[in-house]
Amino acid sequence: MQKNPLANIKLFLFDLDGTLIDTAPDFLTSLNNVLAENNRDLVHLDDIRQFISDGSGKLVEVGFGIDNDHEQFQQLKSALLREYKKNLTSLSKLFDGVKDLIDYLNDKNIVYGIVTNKPLEYAKPIIEFFDELRDCKILICPDHLRKAKPDPEGINLACDKLDINPNFACYVGDHDVDIAAGLAANVPVFACEYGYGSFEKGSQSNEIRIMHPSEIIQFIEKINE
């Protein structure tokens, strides 16, 4: 019988927003500050949570009710990004169970890194802020790539730089682009249903659906019994 590839896992690669860290509250604060500056109605977390992983442009569209071809779109997007840079770590926090998962990986000498579509200027300060992520071995952002997720380039680059065969790696994310990137890289994928993604059940194939990070620990333990 062929052994489960996760039985000999050496590398966990994670998405950032909606997977490791709940950044939605800081996006909400930043968007509402820009809305207030423009005398617009404020929004609630439930209004934008599912769009966090779609980028700042999508948040402008939702908050202001405009399309990306609107004459003020780029100006408002730049204002949102400036505001967000002031609030990167004001309210953001690790998702429940993430610290225990990271501790588990460290105890098992399993390397972990982050492959995100968040630009480096925002991702790096956030990761450095959380002491729990101090052992992160690599951060791959769109700045390092020709093509961001759903292209598998970021996952492949992380494996290459860490000198770990992709056959011993997996990817963890909360969005359709994460699942697609992992499957395209031909690595096992954990799909986090606790995150921001709106993927439907069965929308992709072969991913492992989880509702809490602790399920990853349970899964690894079970296949190694």
N, C-alpha and C positions, 0 to 999 in steps of 0.2 A: 504494500500500500504506500502511495506517495505521501511523504510527510508534509504537513501544512507549512507553507513558507514562513509563517509567523513563529514557528517553533524555534527557528534559529535567527530571529530578528536581531540586527545590530544597530539599526538606525530608525528613529522615529522623526519624521518631518511634519511640522504642524503649520496650518494656516494661523493667522494672528487674530484678527477681529472676528468675534463670534465663535471662536474655537478655544483659544487660550484665555483671551481677555474680553470682558464686556466693556467695550468702548462706547456703546450707544449713549450713555448719559452725557458724555463730553461732547458728542456730536449734537445732541439735543440742545445743550447749553449754547453751543457755538451758533447753531442755526437760529435759535430764538433771539440771540443777541443781534444778529444781522436782520432778522425780521423786525425786531423792535426799532432798530435804527432807520428802517424804511417804513415805519408806521403800518406794519402788517400784523395780522392776527398771529399769535403764537401757536405752536403745534405741541402735541403731546407725544410721549415716547411711543405709544402704540401706533401713532400716525407714521412714524419713520423707521421703526425698528427693523422691519423686513427689508428696508432699502439700504441699510448701513453698508453692506458689502458691495453695493452697486456704485459707490463712489460719491464724491462731493457734488458732482453735476446732477446726479439723480436727486439728491437732497434739496438742491436748489429748485429743481422742477417740482418736487412735491410741496415744498414749503411755500413757494411763490406762485405755484400754479401756472408755470410757463414752460415752453419747450426750449431746447438748446439752441434754436435759431432766433430766439428773442433778442432784441438789441441790447438788453441789459444782462443777458445770461452770463457772459464771461466776467463782467464786472462783479456781479453778485457771487459767482463761484470763487473768484479771487478773494473777495471779502470774507467768505465763509472759511476758506483755507487759512487766511491770516488769523481769524478769530480762533479757529481750531488749534492752531499752533500755540496759542496762549493757554489752551485748556486741555492739553494732551493727557495729563495725568491727574486732573482735578477730582474726577469722580470714577474714572475707570478702575476696574478691579478684576482679579482673576476669577474665572468661573468657579463655582463650587466644585471641589474634587480635583482641580488642576494641580494644586500643590501636592496632593497625595500621589497623583500620577507621576509628576516629575520626580518626587522622592523615590518612587518605585523604580523608575527607569535608572536613576542614579545608583540605587542599591544593586540593580542587576547589571550595572556597567553597560547599559544601553545608551548610545549617543543620541542626542536629540538636537534638532535645529528648526529653523523657521523659514518657510517659503511663502511670501505674502505678495499681494498686489498693491500693498500700501507703499508709497514712495519712501525711500530711505530717510529723508529728513523728518518724517513723522514716526516711522517704525522704530528707528534706533533709540531715540530718547525714551520711548515707552518701554522698550525691553530693558534698557539700562535702569529705569526707575524701579522695576520689580526685582527685588533681590532674589526671589524664588527662581528667576530665570537666568541667574548668573552663570550657570553651567551650559547655557545654549552655545553650541559649537559653531554654528554658522547662521547668518541671516542673509537670505536672498530676496532682493526687492526688484521691481521692474527696472531700476537704474542699472542693474547688472545684466540685463537680458535684452535680446532682440524682440522676443515675444513673451508676454506675461501669460498667466493662466487664462484660459484652459489649455494653453500649450504646455507640454511637459518639460520644456527647457529648464525651468527653475529647479524642478526636482532632480533632473539629470545632472545639472551643474552642481547642486549640493552634494550629490553622491560622488561626483568626480573630484571635487575639492577636498572632500573628507576621505577620499580613497576607500570608499565602501561600495561594494558591488550592489547595484539596485536590486538584485535577487534577495538581498538581506535588508531591504528598506521597506517602509510603508509610509503612507500619507494620511493625515487626519485633517478634515475640514468640514465646513458647515454649508457650503454653497455648491450649486451645480458645477461651477467652474473648477472647484476643488476636486470634486469627484471625477470630472472629465479629465483633468490634468493627471490625477493619480492613475486612472485606468489607461490613459495614453502612455504613461511611463511604465506601464505593466507592473505596478506595485500594488499590494493590498491596500484598500482604502477603508478608513473608518469615517462614516458620515454622521456628523454631530447634529442630531435633531433638536438639541437644546439651543442651538445658535440662531443666526439671522436668516439662514437659507429658507427658501420656500419650495424646495424640491418636493415633488409628490412621491409617494411610496411607489417604488418600482420604476421611477423615472430613469434610473440608470441600472446597470446590471453589476452584480458581483461585489458591490460595496457592503460593508458591515454597518448596519444602522445602530446607533447608540443614543440613549437619552441622558447619559451622565458619564463623565470621564472614568468613573470607577469601573464601568463595564469593560473598558480596555484591559484593565488589570485582571479582571475576572476571566476575560477571553484568553489572555496570554497564559494565565495559570492553568486554565482548563486544558489547553492543547499541549501543555508540557507535563500533564499528569502521567 
